[in-house]
Amino acid sequence: MSISTRVLIVEDHADSAEFLRLLLEPEGYVVKTAGNAQQARAEVSASRPEIILMDLMLPDVEGLDLLRELRAMSPESQVIVVSGHGSITVAVEAMENGALSFIEKPLNPSVLMAQLHKAAEKLALTSENRRLRAELDESASYAGIIGRSKPMRQLYQLIKSVAPTDANVLITGENGSGKEIVATAIHESSKRAKGPFIKVNCAAIPTELIESELFGHKRGAFTGAVNDKQGLMELANNGTLLLDEIGDLSPNLQVKLLRVLQDREYRPVGSTKVLKTNFRLISATNVNVEQALKEGRLREDLYFRINTLMLPVPALRERPTDIPLMAEYFLRKYAAQHGKTITAFNPDALRALVSFSWPGNVRELQHVIERAVILTQGAIISVDDLPDNVTAAAAVKS
């Protein structure tokens, strides 16, 4: 514990407050006291104490109400509740409202010191998370992509190089690795950023409908075509078109796409009118491109047209040093989204996250963190809040 650790004692009995002050100051704590709720609010607002020792039995306020209020004013302060009217129910309520621990009066100095050391560990963990957060904010992300590992720095450089051009880009990577986020970063960093960004998952659209989706159609072109429809290529004009899982396009449609890229024009289904188009194509796939070419699932001539530059997105297991940063980002995001005061991961939980292989990549990590945020009852996520498959992997490696 730092010699400058600030402690606020909230106690309406002057003798008890003085006893605590005399106990703590020789240990290096900087102690202030408050005899009622008004003074407590003022001290917390002015000094942001790192530790608050508070009695629940105060003359001017319900103790649990003040506990909630002080936690809201200073979320990183560690609150130790002391009371001469202890019960399991009161202790549980105090913990549920943000207290780190509950100690009954009369105080046992050794018990109090043990709880202060526990608070010190929590403060150190919060400080480390704050440091990680600062690193994340300053140097560990680019255009919404998180990571500062060598593979990610290389990816950032590729994005910066290709984004200002109109070159067609092929993004490769496993499911959940973040290919769409990379495509978004390219579009938003390009000269087409003010234009539309149209995203198409080729694998999600039935084969019989995808040509109409891309090219549009005229009324009566086929059964069910009751109105003219703009195609996504037209909607992407002067912007960017992302074709995710481009290898799922039929051979016939791959030929038609190749012609569009060569001639910059096309005809909607059922139309004789030729439309000019001006979009930048970004393609993405989760398959092995060489294997897809060998098996004929991806036409070689189309491949050369869409692959002016290939951007491989690394799997999460290939950049484990990025996992704590990403976990911290998702923790902040989902804690805010679900209205929970969760500040950190304990060391064992963080080790489990780093040890896991993440077959579902970033998307799986995101879901695991959201689940943990929802399930945890405390302010710190522990291994008990993580799925069994994640903790089991860590146990095997330890």
N, C-alpha and C positions, 0 to 999 in steps of 0.2 A: 504494500500500500504506500502510495506517495506521501511524503511528509506534508504536502499541501492539500491533502484530501479534505474537502469541505463537508462537514456534517451539520445538519440542522436538527436540533432536538425540539420536538413539539410536545410540550408537557406543561399542564396548568399548575402543577405543584412545584413551587420554587425549589424546595429541598431536593426533590427527585431530579430536577433539571441540573442542579448544582452538583449532585452526586455523579451524574453522567459526565458532566463537563470535566470534573476533576479526574475521572477515570480515563477519559479519552485524550485530553490534551497532552499528558506525559507521553502518550504513544505517537504523538506527532500530528494528530488531527486538528484541523482548524474548526472550532466549534462555535456555533451561534445557537441561540435559543429563542423560542416563541411560546408565549403563554396562552395563546388563543388562536382561533382560525384566522382572524384578520392579520395578526402578526405573521402567521405561517405563510399566508398568501404573499405578503409583502416581501418576506425573506426569500421565498422561492423565486419570485419575480426578479429580485435584485441580484441574487448571488448564484442561482441555479446549483444548489448543493448536490454533491455526488451521492450522498447518503442522507436519508431522512429517517430519524428515529422518532416515531410518533405514538402517543397514547391515544387510544380510541375514545376514551371518556373525557371529552372536553365540554366546557360549560356553554359554549355558544353555537355548537354545531354537532350534527350526527357524525361520528368518527368515520364511518365508511363513505359518507358523502364527501368529506374533506379529503379522504384518501384518493377517491376518484378524481377530485378536482386538482389535487397536487400532481397526480400522475399525468393528467392532461396538460398541465402547465409545463411540466418538465419530464417528458417520457423516459429520459435516460437516467433519471435519479433512481437509486435503489432504495426502496422503502422497507424498513423493518418495523413491524408493529409491536408495541409493548402494551400490555394491559393487565390490570389486576382482576379483571372479570372475564378470565379466559374460559373458553369452552371449545369443543371441536367445531361446533357450528360457526362460532365467531371466527375461528382461525381459518376455516375453509372459505368463508365469505371474504375475509381480508385477502387471502391468496387469489381468489377469483377476481378481485378488484385491483390486482396489480401489485400486492405486497410480495416481497421476496420471501419473507418468513415472519413467524409470529412467536413472540417470547412472552411468557407469563411473568408477572410480578409476584414476589420480589425477585429482582434480577440477579442471576448468577453471572458474575463477571466473565467467567471462562466461556459460558454459553454465548454471551453477547459478543465476545471477541471472535468466537468461531463463526458467528453469523456475519460479523464485519469482514472476515477473510473471504467468506462466500460472496459477499457483495463486491469485494475487490476483484475476484475472479470474473464476476459478471461485468464489472466496469472495464476490465482489461479486454474482454471479448467484444464489448461494445466499441471500444476504442479501435480494435483491430478491424472490425467491420466498417467503421467510419473511414479508416485508412484505405480499405479496399474500395469503398464507395468513391473516395476522392480519386483514386487511381482510375477507376472505371470511368468517372466523369471526365477526367483530363486526358487519358491516353489509351484507354483500353477499348475504345469503340470507334466505329467509322460508319456514318450514315445509317445508324440504327443496328449495325452488326456489332456483336460483342466479342471481344477476344484480343489478347495481346501476345499470343504465342507466335512463334516464327511462321507456321503455316498461314495464320491469319494476317500477319503483317505482309506476307507475300501476296495474299489475296487482295488486300487493300491497295497495294501498289498496282496490281493488274486492273482493278476497277478504276483507279485514278487515271491510268493510261488509256483505257478503252472508252471510258464514259464520254469524253468530249468529241469523239469521232462518231461516224454513222455506221461503223463496221457491225456486221452481224456477229452475234456472240452465242456460243454454245456453253451452257453451264452444266457441269456434271456433278453428281454426288448422290449419296444414299438418301432414301426417304427420310424426311425430318431434319436434314442437315442444314437447311436454310437457303435453298436455291432461289425461292421466290423473293426472299429478303435481299439477296444479292442482285437479282434482276431489278428490284425496286430502287436499290442504291444506284445502279447504273442509270436508270431512267431519270432519277431525281438529280443526278449530277451532270446530266447531258444538256445540250442546247434544246432538246425537245421537252424539257421538264415541265413547261407550261402547257404542253399538249396532253392528250389523253394517254393513259396507261391501261391497256386492255389485256386482261389475263384470261387464258383459256387452258383448262385441263383437258387435254385431248383424250385421256383415258376415261374421263367421266361422262363423255357425250357419246351416245349410241352411234355406231358407224353410219347408219342410214340418215342421221341428222346433222353430222358434223360439217358436211360440205355446205349445207344451207346456213349453218351457224357462221361459218367463216366467210362465205361468199355472198350470203344473202339470197333472196329469191323473189321472183315475181308471183303475183297472185295467179293461182291456177297451175303453178309449175308442177305440183304433185298433190295427191290427196291430202287435204288438211291445210293447204296453202291458201287461206281465205283472204289474205292481205299481202301486199308487198312488204318485204322485210329487209332492213339494212343488215348487211353482214358485219362481222367484227372487224374485218379488214377495212371497211369503209369507216367504221367508228374509230379506228386507230389512226386515221389519216392525220399526218403531221405530228404523230406521237409515236408510241412504242407498242408493239404487239408481242406478248409473251406466250409462246406455245409450250406449255409444260407437258412432259412426256410425249415429245414429238415423234418418237419411235412407234407410238400406238396408231399413228395415221396409216390408213390403208395405202398400198403401193400406188393405186390410182390417184389418190389425193396427194401423195407425195410428189407425183409428176406435176399435178396442177399447181401445187405450191411452188415448185421449182420454176415453172413458167412465170408465175407472178413475180418472183424475185429477179428473174432475168429481164422481163419486159416492163415491170412496174405497172401492169394493167391486168384486168380480169373481167369476166362476165358473171353476173349473178345467175343462179340456177333458173332456167326457163326464160332468160332474157337474151336479146340480141345486141343489147347496148354494152359497149365496152367502157369500163370505168377506170380512170387513172387512179393510182394510189401512191402514197408517199408515207410509209411507216418504216420504222426501224424494227427489225426482227431480233428478238432474243429467244433462243430455244433452250429447253432444259430436259434432262433425262436422268433417270436413276439406274439405267442399264449400262453394262459394259459396251462401249461404243464399238470397239473392235469386233467383239462377238456379234453384235447386232448387224454390222456390215457383212461379216462372214456368213451369217445365216440368212442374209437378204431381207431382214426386217427393216433396215434403214438403207435407202438407196445411196450409193457412193456419190453420185453427182449432186444430190441434195446435200449430203454431208459436207462436201467441199464448199458448197454455197453458204451454208449456215455457220460454218466453222472458220470464219476469219480469225477468230481468237477463241480458244477454249479456256474456260475458267473452272478448274476443279475445286469444289468446296470440300474441305476435309471433314471426315467423320469426327464426332465428338471424342471418341476414344483415341484419336490421333492427336488431340490437343488437350490433355487432362489439366494442364495448368490454367486453362480458361474456365474450368468448371466452377471454382469458387466465385469468380466474378459473375458468371451467368446465374448461378444459384442466388447470389446476393441481389442481382437485378430482378429476378422473378419473385424473390421474397418481398422486396419493396413493392413491386407491382401488385401482387395478389393480397398482401396485407392491407394496402390502401383500398383495393377493390372490394374486399370482404369486411372492411371496417374493423380490423384487428390490430392490436399493438404488439407486434412481433419484431424483435430487434436483431436477432442473430441466429446462427446455428451453433450448437455446441461442438467441440472438437471432434467427438466420435461421429456425429452426423456428417460433418464435413468430410471426414476421412472416408466414410461409406460412399458418399456421392462421388468422390474422386476415384475410388477403387472400382466402381461399377463400369461395365463396358458400354452401356447405353446403345443397345441395338436400334432403338428408335430415335437416337440422336437428340438434337436440341428439343424437338417436339416432346419426346418422352421425358426429358429433364423438366421441361416446363410443366407438364401434367403432374409429375411427382411433387414438385414444389407447391403447386396449387393445392394438391391433396393434403400435403403436410400443413399448410397454412390453415386449411379448413379444420383439420382434425386436432391440432395442438391446442391444449388448454392453458399453456403458459406463454411467456414472452420469448422463449428460446425454443427452437425446433431441435428435438432430440432424435436419436435413432429409433425410438419407439413410434415416432410419427412417420417413419419411412416404410415403404413396402418391404415385405419379407425378402423378395428377390434381390433388392438393393443391399440390404443389411447382410444377407447370406453371402454375397460375393465378397463383402468386406471381411467377414469372419474367416473365409477360406484363405484370404491373402494375409491375414494377420498372424 
